Amino acid sequence: MAIAFQILCVLILIILLILFVFRISRTKSSSQLPENYSELLTEYVKFYRQLDEKGKAMFDKRVDQFLSAVKITGVNAIVEDIDRLLIAAGAIIPVYSITDWQYINLHEVLVYPGSFNMDFDQEGRDGWHRRFATRHDHYQMATKTRFY
């Protein structure tokens, strides 16, 4: 009985240690923002231009958190820094006033170079989506031609 209790205690300590290390590694991640992010946001995002300095700092932090938590993948498209930045800004703007909001169920954004149909095919004629983005399970899809 005593041996089982000791084994259980050791397992619990190992699990807690793993969770602690995982949490530290997530919080120590380096910034995901490109060097010229402020200039890009100022040029392309009207919402950002209208914020005061404190608001811009909060916006920057939340965009960086989004980029650290959500993978942005190109599907037959090259994803550039401006694409990643505009996707993150577009995700933060609608929830900006909710200070502790996080997209807990969004893990990935898929970026297509143009249109796609209901089966996510990029060629063919039926049911083309020309919208900016659509949500599906735990990822978001966006068409690159709609960013600018």
Phi and psi restraints in degrees (value plus and minus 20) as a CYANA .aco file:
   2 ALA   PHI     -86.3   -46.3
   2 ALA   PSI     -56.8   -16.8
   3 ILE   PHI     -86.7   -46.7
   3 ILE   PSI     -61.6   -21.6
   4 ALA   PHI     -81.9   -41.9
   4 ALA   PSI     -60.4   -20.4
   5 PHE   PHI     -84.8   -44.8
   5 PHE   PSI     -61.6   -21.6
   6 GLN   PHI     -85.2   -45.2
   6 GLN   PSI     -62.0   -22.0
   7 ILE   PHI     -82.8   -42.8
   7 ILE   PSI     -63.2   -23.2
   8 LEU   PHI     -81.3   -41.3
   8 LEU   PSI     -63.6   -23.6
   9 CYS   PHI     -82.2   -42.2
   9 CYS   PSI     -63.0   -23.0
  10 VAL   PHI     -83.6   -43.6
  10 VAL   PSI     -63.6   -23.6
  11 LEU   PHI     -82.0   -42.0
  11 LEU   PSI     -62.3   -22.3
  12 ILE   PHI     -83.2   -43.2
  12 ILE   PSI     -62.6   -22.6
  13 LEU   PHI     -82.9   -42.9
  13 LEU   PSI     -60.9   -20.9
  14 ILE   PHI     -83.3   -43.3
  14 ILE   PSI     -64.7   -24.7
  15 ILE   PHI     -82.3   -42.3
  15 ILE   PSI     -64.8   -24.8
  16 LEU   PHI     -82.7   -42.7
  16 LEU   PSI     -60.0   -20.0
  17 LEU   PHI     -83.5   -43.5
  17 LEU   PSI     -64.0   -24.0
  18 ILE   PHI     -81.6   -41.6
  18 ILE   PSI     -65.8   -25.8
  19 LEU   PHI     -82.1   -42.1
  19 LEU   PSI     -61.0   -21.0
  20 PHE   PHI     -83.6   -43.6
  20 PHE   PSI     -67.3   -27.3
  21 VAL   PHI     -83.2   -43.2
  21 VAL   PSI     -62.3   -22.3
  22 PHE   PHI     -81.7   -41.7
  22 PHE   PSI     -62.8   -22.8
  23 ARG   PHI     -85.1   -45.1
  23 ARG   PSI     -62.3   -22.3
  24 ILE   PHI     -84.3   -44.3
  24 ILE   PSI     -62.7   -22.7
  25 SER   PHI     -84.1   -44.1
  25 SER   PSI     -52.8   -12.8
  26 ARG   PHI     -91.9   -51.9
  26 ARG   PSI     -56.9   -16.9
  27 THR   PHI     -99.7   -59.7
  27 THR   PSI     -40.7    -0.7
  28 LYS   PHI    -110.8   -70.8
  28 LYS   PSI     -14.5    25.5
  29 SER   PHI     -82.4   -42.4
  29 SER   PSI     121.9   161.9
  30 SER   PHI     -93.3   -53.3
  30 SER   PSI     145.6   185.6
  31 SER   PHI     -81.2   -41.2
  31 SER   PSI     119.0   159.0
  32 GLN   PHI    -116.1   -76.1
  32 GLN   PSI     -20.6    19.4
  33 LEU   PHI    -101.0   -61.0
  33 LEU   PSI     118.4   158.4
  34 PRO   PHI     -87.6   -47.6
  34 PRO   PSI     140.7   180.7
  35 GLU   PHI     -77.4   -37.4
  35 GLU   PSI     -59.2   -19.2
  36 ASN   PHI    -117.3   -77.3
  36 ASN   PSI       7.7    47.7
  37 TYR   PHI     -78.9   -38.9
  37 TYR   PSI     -59.3   -19.3
  38 SER   PHI     -84.4   -44.4
  38 SER   PSI     -62.0   -22.0
  39 GLU   PHI     -85.1   -45.1
  39 GLU   PSI     -61.3   -21.3
  40 LEU   PHI     -84.6   -44.6
  40 LEU   PSI     -64.6   -24.6
  41 LEU   PHI     -83.7   -43.7
  41 LEU   PSI     -60.3   -20.3
  42 THR   PHI     -83.7   -43.7
  42 THR   PSI     -59.7   -19.7
  43 GLU   PHI     -93.4   -53.4
  43 GLU   PSI     -60.6   -20.6
  44 TYR   PHI    -124.9   -84.9
  44 TYR   PSI     -34.5     5.5
  45 VAL   PHI    -141.7  -101.7
  45 VAL   PSI      83.7   123.7
  46 LYS   PHI     -79.5   -39.5
  46 LYS   PSI     -60.7   -20.7
  47 PHE   PHI     -74.8   -34.8
  47 PHE   PSI     -63.2   -23.2
  48 TYR   PHI     -85.8   -45.8
  48 TYR   PSI     -61.2   -21.2
  49 ARG   PHI     -81.0   -41.0
  49 ARG   PSI     -50.8   -10.8
  50 GLN   PHI    -103.9   -63.9
  50 GLN   PSI     -26.8    13.2
  51 LEU   PHI    -101.2   -61.2
  51 LEU   PSI     128.8   168.8
  52 ASP   PHI     -97.3   -57.3
  52 ASP   PSI     158.8   198.8
  53 GLU   PHI     -81.2   -41.2
  53 GLU   PSI     -60.2   -20.2
  54 LYS   PHI     -85.3   -45.3
  54 LYS   PSI     -61.2   -21.2
  55 GLY   PHI     -85.0   -45.0
  55 GLY   PSI     -59.6   -19.6
  56 LYS   PHI     -84.3   -44.3
  56 LYS   PSI     -60.0   -20.0
  57 ALA   PHI     -83.1   -43.1
  57 ALA   PSI     -61.3   -21.3
  58 MET   PHI     -86.1   -46.1
  58 MET   PSI     -62.7   -22.7
  59 PHE   PHI     -80.8   -40.8
  59 PHE   PSI     -66.4   -26.4
  60 ASP   PHI     -77.2   -37.2
  60 ASP   PSI     -65.3   -25.3
  61 LYS   PHI     -81.7   -41.7
  61 LYS   PSI     -63.2   -23.2
  62 ARG   PHI     -91.9   -51.9
  62 ARG   PSI     -55.5   -15.5
  63 VAL   PHI     -83.6   -43.6
  63 VAL   PSI     -63.7   -23.7
  64 ASP   PHI     -82.4   -42.4
  64 ASP   PSI     -62.0   -22.0
  65 GLN   PHI     -82.5   -42.5
  65 GLN   PSI     -61.9   -21.9
  66 PHE   PHI     -80.9   -40.9
  66 PHE   PSI     -67.5   -27.5
  67 LEU   PHI     -85.8   -45.8
  67 LEU   PSI     -48.8    -8.8
  68 SER   PHI     -94.0   -54.0
  68 SER   PSI     -49.6    -9.6
  69 ALA   PHI    -116.1   -76.1
  69 ALA   PSI     -45.2    -5.2
  70 VAL   PHI    -136.9   -96.9
  70 VAL   PSI     106.2   146.2
  71 LYS   PHI    -100.5   -60.5
  71 LYS   PSI     115.2   155.2
  72 ILE   PHI    -135.9   -95.9
  72 ILE   PSI      97.0   137.0
  73 THR   PHI    -140.5  -100.5
  73 THR   PSI     113.3   153.3
  74 GLY   PHI    -106.9   -66.9
  74 GLY   PSI     113.0   153.0
  75 VAL   PHI    -126.6   -86.6
  75 VAL   PSI      81.6   121.6
  76 ASN   PHI      37.2    77.2
  76 ASN   PSI      11.4    51.4
  77 ALA   PHI    -164.2  -124.2
  77 ALA   PSI     125.5   165.5
  78 ILE   PHI    -110.1   -70.1
  78 ILE   PSI     105.6   145.6
  79 VAL   PHI    -116.5   -76.5
  79 VAL   PSI      97.0   137.0
  80 GLU   PHI    -118.8   -78.8
  80 GLU   PSI     151.0   191.0
  81 ASP   PHI     -76.4   -36.4
  81 ASP   PSI     -61.7   -21.7
  82 ILE   PHI     -83.5   -43.5
  82 ILE   PSI     -56.9   -16.9
  83 ASP   PHI     -82.9   -42.9
  83 ASP   PSI     -69.7   -29.7
  84 ARG   PHI     -80.0   -40.0
  84 ARG   PSI     -62.4   -22.4
  85 LEU   PHI     -85.5   -45.5
  85 LEU   PSI     -63.1   -23.1
  86 LEU   PHI     -90.3   -50.3
  86 LEU   PSI     -54.4   -14.4
  87 ILE   PHI     -83.8   -43.8
  87 ILE   PSI     -66.8   -26.8
  88 ALA   PHI     -84.2   -44.2
  88 ALA   PSI     -62.9   -22.9
  89 ALA   PHI     -82.0   -42.0
  89 ALA   PSI     -61.9   -21.9
  90 GLY   PHI     -84.2   -44.2
  90 GLY   PSI     -47.2    -7.2
  91 ALA   PHI     -99.3   -59.3
  91 ALA   PSI     -51.9   -11.9
  92 ILE   PHI    -103.5   -63.5
  92 ILE   PSI     -57.1   -17.1
  93 ILE   PHI     -73.1   -33.1
  93 ILE   PSI     -69.3   -29.3
  94 PRO   PHI     -86.5   -46.5
  94 PRO   PSI     -41.2    -1.2
  95 VAL   PHI    -136.0   -96.0
  95 VAL   PSI      -4.5    35.5
  96 TYR   PHI     -77.3   -37.3
  96 TYR   PSI     -59.6   -19.6
  97 SER   PHI     -96.7   -56.7
  97 SER   PSI     -29.8    10.2
  98 ILE   PHI    -115.9   -75.9
  98 ILE   PSI      74.1   114.1
  99 THR   PHI     -81.2   -41.2
  99 THR   PSI     -51.0   -11.0
 100 ASP   PHI    -123.2   -83.2
 100 ASP   PSI      -2.3    37.7
 101 TRP   PHI     -90.6   -50.6
 101 TRP   PSI     117.2   157.2
 102 GLN   PHI    -160.3  -120.3
 102 GLN   PSI     126.6   166.6
 103 TYR   PHI    -103.5   -63.5
 103 TYR   PSI      61.4   101.4
 104 ILE   PHI     -90.9   -50.9
 104 ILE   PSI     -43.3    -3.3
 105 ASN   PHI    -123.0   -83.0
 105 ASN   PSI     -15.3    24.7
 106 LEU   PHI    -125.8   -85.8
 106 LEU   PSI      97.1   137.1
 107 HIS   PHI    -132.3   -92.3
 107 HIS   PSI     -42.2    -2.2
 108 GLU   PHI    -172.7  -132.7
 108 GLU   PSI     124.0   164.0
 109 VAL   PHI    -136.1   -96.1
 109 VAL   PSI     105.6   145.6
 110 LEU   PHI    -118.3   -78.3
 110 LEU   PSI     108.8   148.8
 111 VAL   PHI    -129.6   -89.6
 111 VAL   PSI      99.9   139.9
 112 TYR   PHI    -120.3   -80.3
 112 TYR   PSI     130.0   170.0
 113 PRO   PHI     -93.2   -53.2
 113 PRO   PSI     -40.6    -0.6
 114 GLY   PHI    -175.6  -135.6
 114 GLY   PSI    -144.5  -104.5
 115 SER   PHI    -112.5   -72.5
 115 SER   PSI     142.4   182.4
 116 PHE   PHI    -170.2  -130.2
 116 PHE   PSI     137.4   177.4
 117 ASN   PHI    -119.2   -79.2
 117 ASN   PSI    -191.2  -151.2
 118 MET   PHI     -83.2   -43.2
 118 MET   PSI     -44.1    -4.1
 119 ASP   PHI    -114.4   -74.4
 119 ASP   PSI     -12.2    27.8
 120 PHE   PHI      47.4    87.4
 120 PHE   PSI       1.4    41.4
 121 ASP   PHI     -97.6   -57.6
 121 ASP   PSI     124.8   164.8
 122 GLN   PHI    -119.9   -79.9
 122 GLN   PSI     -21.5    18.5
 123 GLU   PHI    -147.2  -107.2
 123 GLU   PSI     132.5   172.5
 124 GLY   PHI      97.8   137.8
 124 GLY   PSI    -192.6  -152.6
 125 ARG   PHI    -146.6  -106.6
 125 ARG   PSI     -36.3     3.7
 126 ASP   PHI    -110.1   -70.1
 126 ASP   PSI     111.1   151.1
 127 GLY   PHI      44.9    84.9
 127 GLY   PSI      24.7    64.7
 128 TRP   PHI     -91.7   -51.7
 128 TRP   PSI     119.9   159.9
 129 HIS   PHI    -122.2   -82.2
 129 HIS   PSI     100.7   140.7
 130 ARG   PHI    -132.4   -92.4
 130 ARG   PSI      -2.7    37.3
 131 ARG   PHI    -102.3   -62.3
 131 ARG   PSI     146.9   186.9
 132 PHE   PHI     -83.6   -43.6
 132 PHE   PSI     -66.4   -26.4
 133 ALA   PHI    -176.4  -136.4
 133 ALA   PSI     138.8   178.8
 134 THR   PHI    -162.8  -122.8
 134 THR   PSI     126.5   166.5
 135 ARG   PHI    -120.8   -80.8
 135 ARG   PSI     119.2   159.2
 136 HIS   PHI    -166.6  -126.6
 136 HIS   PSI      95.3   135.3
 137 ASP   PHI      31.2    71.2
 137 ASP   PSI    -137.1   -97.1
 138 HIS   PHI    -126.9   -86.9
 138 HIS   PSI       5.5    45.5
 139 TYR   PHI    -163.5  -123.5
 139 TYR   PSI     141.7   181.7
 140 GLN   PHI    -139.0   -99.0
 140 GLN   PSI     122.6   162.6
 141 MET   PHI    -136.4   -96.4
 141 MET   PSI     119.5   159.5
 142 ALA   PHI    -156.0  -116.0
 142 ALA   PSI     128.2   168.2
 143 THR   PHI    -118.6   -78.6
 143 THR   PSI     108.2   148.2
 144 LYS   PHI     -82.6   -42.6
 144 LYS   PSI     -52.1   -12.1
 145 THR   PHI     -84.7   -44.7
 145 THR   PSI     -36.2     3.8
 146 ARG   PHI    -113.5   -73.5
 146 ARG   PSI     -20.9    19.1
 147 PHE   PHI     -91.0   -51.0
 147 PHE   PSI     -55.9   -15.9
